[in-house]
Amino acid sequence: MQRTRIDVLLSEQSVGQTVVVKGWVKSFRNNQFISINDGSCFDNIQAVLNRENYDIDFLKTITPGTALKVVGTIVASQGSGQAIEIDVTEIEIYGTANAETYPLQPKKHSKEFLREIAHLRFRTNTFGAVFRIRHAVSFAIHSFFNDRKFYYLHTPIITASDAEGAGEMFRVSTLDLAQPPKTESGDIDFKADFFERETHLTVSGQLEAELGALALGQVYTFGPTFRAENSNTSRHLAEFWMVEPEVAFADLHDNMDLAEAMLKHIISYVLEHCQRDLQFLNDEQIKEESQKPKNQRSELSLIERLQSCIADDFVRISYTEAIEILKNSKPNKKKKFNYIIEEWGADLQSEHERYLVEKHFKKPVILFDYPKDIKAFYMKVNEDNKTVRAMDILFPGIGEIIGGSQREENLDVLLARMEEMDVPAEELYWYLDIRKYGSCPHSGYGLGFERMVQFVTGMGNIRDVIPFPRTPGNAAF
């Protein structure tokens, strides 16, 4: 007899049907009521057995975490909290969980503790919900681009270029670290390495995606990226995922339109398809907020915040307008910001971005036309020669969630920018070639996937929305 997933069983509620259910024990009460979950949905199914039919030693093996199979008949539940339950006729234990050592006891665990047992935290209500939603966000992204006839392009994970120019990259090498080969000048001889040159893990697939866009029209990447930044904050990871579309013949306004449409599609999809998981996370957030002082509580619940993001158009303002708003804001005048805004040209920090979104406009904001001195070499320079056609999308609770731009298609301007910023042109000859041969206006952006998941789940720490977080000093599991 085939196993029935619990999500199917609960949706169909076929009273009188004989079913096989397999899953893990969430709780076992009175040696009679087993709550089982198989990961297919948030809710459990209750299996009711006649304890007189089983040896007491056997019943003692049914503890939280035990993997089992039950066979029985679907009946209308006599208790509250569920419409149906299983009247058990047969039970088989696959694997027990020692009740004394099993880390997930029936009590509330801190997220810090659960990060230490990340291999087991999927089994908790919170992380089961988070990772089902993470899947839904991923699927929504692929469906969004597929419906718009984008091509999914797999860009290199190992690269010899630094798209951001940051230099904080993980080196990839097969050389003997104890005795690396040296050149006559005493430097490490990367000619002896596997790729015969110095290589790293990528920080972005953007540059390669541009090559695809200028032939296929519109492409997107969705893959892992890596930054060797020694940052232990709730917003940073050393290994994370990026979504990076690139579109030929698109200007900055087209870019903003695409990004806003994508974000709204993702949120709408999650609201429609992850209702039970979202409701649980929403209720948990309300409980947590109630413990805070009134002046520190969020004005909107998680679900209300998601709904507000799709209800209205995002605010679109220039960097210059944003600077004026921030300069004249109370936190700035009273020096409440950690980074005081004094003049045009300042690089906005998370506290500034969140002020614009959460306090001033109270909705998502798209900032555009940033000073060229604080942006990357590949962004198109405006006619004022002071700003570039860059755009960032700011979300409540997150700050920047998307960064993008219209790319510089003029070869001479691009070469001048690379020289200004000490980006070696000879290493990016292939990138320059697409400005030589059939260049055209084009645009793209990058979405930090984990930040998106963090936003739709309401999780406060980015380490809690990726299965196995990689951070300074931590590469466990």
N, C-alpha and C positions, 0 to 999 in steps of 0.2 A: 504493500500500500504506500502510495506516494505521500511525502511530507507536505503539509500545508503551511505556508508562511503565516505568521500571526497577523500581519496587516491585511492579508486576503481574508482570513478567517473573521476578523473583526468587522470588515466592511460588508461581508456577505451575510453573516449571522444566520447561518443555515441550521436552525434548531432541528434535532433529530439525526443530523449527519454524523457518521463515524469518521474521525479524523486522526491523523498522526501529526503531532507537534514536537519539534526538537528545539531546544534552546538552553538558556542558563537560568538557574534559580536566582530570583531577586530576593525572595523571602519565603519562609515556610513556617506557618502558624499552626499551633495546636496539633502537630503531627497529622494534619489533614488538608490544609489549604496551601497549595504551592503557587506562587506567582512566578510566571515564566516570561522571559523576553528573548527574542531571537535576533534583535537588531534591526528588523525590517521596519519598525515604527516605534514611536515613543511608548505607546501603551503596552501593558502586559496582558497576558491571558491567565485567568485563574483556573487551576486544575484541582479538582476536589477528589480525594481518594478515601476509601473506607479503611481507616487505620487498623481495623480488626483483621484485615486480610494480609497484613505485613508484619514481619518480625521487627521488634523495636530496634535491634542493631542495624537493620536495613534502613529504617526511618532516620536514624542518627546520621547516616551518610548524606542525607539530603539537606545541604547547607547552602548559604549564599555562594554563588560562583560555580556550583555543581552543574555539569553538562548532562542533560538527560533527554530521553524520549518518552513521551506519553501517548498512549492510544486511548481514545474514549469517545463518548457521544456528546455533541453540543446540546446543552440544555439552557433554558432560561435561568438566569442567576437569581438566587434567593436573597442575596445580599445587595448592599448598596455599592455604587461605584463602577458597576459593569452590567451590561445587558445580558451577556451570555457567559457561560463557563463550561469547562469540560468535566464530565462525569467519567473518572478514570477507570479503565478496565485492565490496563497493562502499563507497567512502568519499567524503564531500563536505564541504568546509570552508565554513562559513558566515561565520565571523569569526575572524581570528587575534588572538593576544595577544602583543605584543612581549616576548620572553623577557627582554630587558635592562631594560625599564621596568615590567613587570607587578609590582605591589606584593606580590602573594601568592606569594612564592617557596616552594618545598617545604622549609620550616623552620618552627619555632615562632615565632609573633609574639606580642608582648605585647598585652594587652587595651587598654592606653592607645594603642598605635599603631593598633590596629584601629578605635578610635573616631574617629581622624583620617581613616580611609577607610571610613566607615560605609556608603558606597554600594557597597562591594565585600565587606564582611565577611560578608554572607549566604553567601558561597561557601565559607567555612571550615567545618570539621567542627563546631566549637563553636557558631557562630552559626546554622548550618543546624539543629542540634539545638534550640537555644534557641527559634528562631522557629517551628519546627514544634510545639513544646510550647506556645508562646504561643497558637497557633491552637487547640490542643486544650483549653486552659484556657478560652478564650473560648466554644468550642462547649459545653463542659461546663456553664458558667454558664447559657447560654441553655436548654439541655435541662433543667437542674434546675428552673428557674422555669416553663418551658413545661409540664413534667410535673405541676406543682403548680397549674396554671391561673392563673398570674400573667399580667398584661398588660404588654407591653413598651411603655413610655411614653418618647417623645422630648421631653426637657425643653430649655428654651432654652440656647444657648451664649452669646448676648448677653443681659445682664441689667442691671436697674437696682437690684438688691438684693444685699446681701452676706450670704449665709446664715450665715457663720461669725462675722461681726462683726470680722474681722481687719483689714480695710482694705488688705490687700496684694493688690491686684487690677490687672490690665492694663486700661487705658482703651481704649475703642473710640470713634473719632472720625473725622469727615471734615473737621474744621476745618483751616484753614491754620495750621500750627504757627508759621510766621514772623510771621503777622499775624492772630492769632485775634480774633474780634469780642469787644468788651467791653461790660459793662453800665455804667450811669452811675456805679456805685461802683468801677469799675475791675476787677471780676472777669470771668473768661471767661464769655461769654454762651452757655450751652449750648442756649438756645432756638433758636439759629441752626444748631445741629448737626443731623445727619441724623434722629435720633430726638427732637429737640427737648428733650432732657434728657441728663444725664450717664449714660453706660452703660459697662459693663465686660464682660470675659470672665468667665464663671461660675466660682465655686470649688466649686459643688455644685448638683446638681439636686434636692436633698432637699425644699426647701420646695414646689416645684411638684409633686413626686411625692406629697406629702401631699394636695394638692388632688385628684389622680387617685384615690388610695386611698379617700378619703371619698365616692367615688361608684361606683368600680369594684371596691372591696373589697380587691384586692391588686394592686399594680403594681411594676415595677422599672425603673430607668433604667440605662443602660450607655453612658457617653459621655465625651468629653474634658472635663477641668477644668483650671483654670489658677491658679497662685499666683505673684505677683511677689515672692517671698521670696528675698532675696539670700543663698542658702545653697548652699555648694559642698561638700556631703557625699555619701557613698555611698548615702544613703537619700532624697534629695530631687531632684525634677524641677520645672521650671516649667510643663511641660505633661505631664499624665498622665491615666489613665483611671480612672473610678470606677464601681462597681456599687452601686446604692442601692435596695433594696426598701423599700416602705412597705406596712403591713398594717393595715387597719381591724379593730377589736375584738380587738387583740392587746396583751397586757401584756408586761412586761420578760422574764418567763420564756418566753413564746412566742417572743419576739425571739431569746433566747439559743438556744433549740432550733432555730430556723430557721437561724441563722448557723452553728451547729455542723454541722448536717446538710448545709448547702451546702459548707462547707469539706471535709468528708469525701467528699462526692460528687465534688468537683473532683479531689482527690488520688487517689481510687479510679479515676477515669476516666483520669487520666494514667498511673497504674501499669499499667493494662490496655492502653491504646492507644499508648503511647509507649515501649515497652520498650527498643527498640534505641537510641533517642536518650538515654533515661535511663541506660542502662548505660554508654554512652560518657561522659556527664557524671559519673556515679558513679566510674568508673575514673580519670578526670582529677582528680577531687577527692581520691581516695585518694593519687594521686601527689603532689599539692600538699601534702597533710597530712603525708606522710612526710618532707618537707623542713623541717617546723617542729619546734621543741623538743617533747619528749614532753608536757610540761605544758600546751602550747597546742593540742594536736591534738584534733579532734572525737572524741567517744566513739563516735558512730554515723556510718556512711557515709550518703550522700544517700538511697539507696533505703531503708536501715534507718530513717532519720529519717521518711521519708514513711509507711512501713508502721506505725511506732509511733504516728503521729497518728491513724490510723484504727482502731487496735487497741483503744483504751480510750476511755471518756468523758473529756471535758475536765474539769479541775479547776475548780470554781466557788467563789470566795471573795469576800467583801466587801472593799472598799477598806480598811476599818478593820482587818480581819484581815491584809491584805497589809502595811499600815504596821507592825503589830506584828512580823511576820516580818522585815521589812527592818530595823527598828530594832535587833533582836536578832541580826542576821546578823553573821558575822565581818568581811565587807568593810566594813560600816558601823561596827562597833566599832573596827576597826583603821584607819578612815578611808581605806580603799582606793577607796571610791566617789568620783567627782569631785563629786557632789552628796550630801552627808551628810543622811540622814533624821533629823530631830530631833523633829518633832512632827506630829500629825495635821493634814492640810490641805495637805501638800506635794504639788506637781505631780510625778508620777512621770516619771523620765527613762528613756531606752532602757536604760541600764545596770541600773536597778532592775527593769524589766520582764524583761530577759533573765536576771537572777539568779533571779527567781521561776520562770521556765520551764526554764532550763537547769541550774540548780544545786539549787534547793530541791525543786521538784516533778518535774522532768525529764519534763514533758509539757505540752501546751498548757493555758493558764490563761484563764478568763474572770473578770475583775474587775468588780464591780458596786457600785452605791450610792456614787458619788463625792461629794466635797464640792461643793455647788452653786456655790461661789465660783470654781471652776476649770473649770466646764463652761458650755456654751452656754445661751442664754436659753430655748430651746424645750423643754428637757428637764423632765420632770414632777418636781415637788418632792415629796419624801417627807413623811410626817406629822411627822417630827422637825424639819422646816424647816431642816435643816442639809445634807441630802444630796439628790441627785436620782437618778432611776431610769435611770442611765447604765450602759453596759457596754462594756468593751474586751476584745477577744480577743488574747492574746499568744502568739506562736509562737517556737520556737527559731531563733536566728540572725537574726531579724527584729525582734522586739519587737511593738509594736502592728500588727496586720494588719487589724483591724476595729474601728470605733468606732460605737456606736449608743446608742439610748435608747428608753424609752417617752416619747412626746411629751406635752407639757402640753396637755390638752384643755379646761381650765377657763379661760374668757376673763379673768376678774378676776385670777387668779394669773399668767397669761401677760402681761397688761398691766403688772402690778407688776414682773415680772422684766425686761421690756423697759425700763421706766423705770429700774430699778436699774442696768442695763447700757448705758444711753444708746443703745438701739436705737429709732430713730424709728418710732412706731406708724403715723403717717400714710402712710409709704411702703410699709407692709406691710398696708394695709387689707384686701387680698384674702386674706392669710394669716389675719387675724383673723376674717374673715367665716365661715370654716369652723368657727370656735368659736362663732359666733352661730347658725348655721343647721344643726341636726342634728349637733352635735358628739358625738364618741364616743371612748373609749380607742383609741389606735393607736400603733404602734411601727415603728421602722425602723433601718437601719444603713447604713454605707458600707464597702465593701471596696476598698482600694487595689489595683487590678488588677495593677500592676507589682510591688508587694510580694508578691502571690500568685505571680506568675510567677518572681520572684526566689527564693521559697522552694522551689518545686517543681523548679527547675533548679539550685539551689545556687550561683547566681552571687553574687559578693560585692558587686557594685556595681550599683545600680538602672539606671545608664546602659547597662548591657549587656543589658537585657531589653526595651528599647523600640527600634524601628528607628532613629529619628533623635532622640536626646535633646536636649531644650531646657533649658539651664542658664544661669546668669548668664554673659554674654559669649559665648554659643554658640547660634547659630541657623542652623548650616550645613545644607546639603542642602535 
